[in-house]
């Protein structure tokens, strides 16, 4: 599997999703200690539960 980093959401920044605009307030996102990793699977019966990826951790970096 390839490794990548991604931004899930930004706090206090207006989003523009085409059909909806919103602002997530500071401190609105919380998560616990796990359990990690969390596996993302495709549930199509023809693919027999193929693993698409996994999340090893989530961290806060400023407003990210």
C-alpha positions as CSV (number, residue, x, y, z in Angstrom):
1,X,0.0,0.0,0.0
2,X,1.1,3.6,-0.7
3,X,1.3,6.1,2.1
4,X,-0.2,9.5,1.9
5,X,-1.3,12.4,4.1
6,X,-4.6,14.2,3.7
7,X,-6.5,17.1,5.3
8,X,-9.8,15.9,6.7
9,X,-11.2,19.3,7.6
10,X,-10.1,22.8,8.5
11,X,-11.6,24.7,11.4
12,X,-12.8,28.4,11.2
13,X,-12.3,28.4,7.4
14,X,-15.3,28.7,5.1
15,X,-15.8,25.7,2.8
16,X,-17.2,25.9,-0.7
17,X,-18.6,22.5,-1.7
18,X,-20.6,23.9,-4.7
19,X,-24.0,23.3,-3.2
20,X,-23.2,24.2,0.5
21,X,-21.0,26.7,2.3
22,X,-20.2,26.2,6.0
23,X,-17.6,26.9,8.7
24,X,-16.5,24.4,11.3
25,X,-16.0,26.3,14.6
26,X,-12.6,26.1,16.5
27,X,-12.3,22.9,18.5
28,X,-15.4,21.2,17.0
29,X,-13.5,18.0,16.1
30,X,-12.5,15.4,18.7
31,X,-11.3,11.8,18.5
32,X,-10.1,9.3,20.9
33,X,-7.0,7.2,21.1
34,X,-8.2,4.6,18.6
35,X,-8.3,1.6,18.0
36,X,-5.8,2.2,15.2
37,X,-5.5,1.3,12.4
38,X,-9.0,1.6,11.0
39,X,-9.5,-0.3,7.8
40,X,-11.5,1.1,4.8
41,X,-13.1,-1.7,2.8
42,X,-15.2,-1.9,-0.4
43,X,-18.4,-3.7,0.4
44,X,-19.3,-4.8,-3.1
45,X,-20.0,-8.6,-2.9
46,X,-18.3,-9.1,-6.3
47,X,-15.0,-7.8,-4.8
48,X,-15.3,-9.9,-1.7
49,X,-14.5,-7.1,0.8
50,X,-11.4,-5.7,-0.9
51,X,-9.3,-3.5,1.4
52,X,-9.0,0.0,-0.1
53,X,-6.8,1.5,2.6
54,X,-6.4,2.2,6.3
55,X,-6.1,5.1,8.7
56,X,-3.1,4.7,11.0
57,X,-3.6,8.0,13.0
58,X,-5.4,11.3,13.0
59,X,-3.6,14.4,14.4
60,X,-4.4,18.1,14.8
61,X,-1.9,20.5,13.2
62,X,-3.0,24.1,14.0
63,X,-6.4,24.6,12.3
64,X,-5.9,21.4,10.2
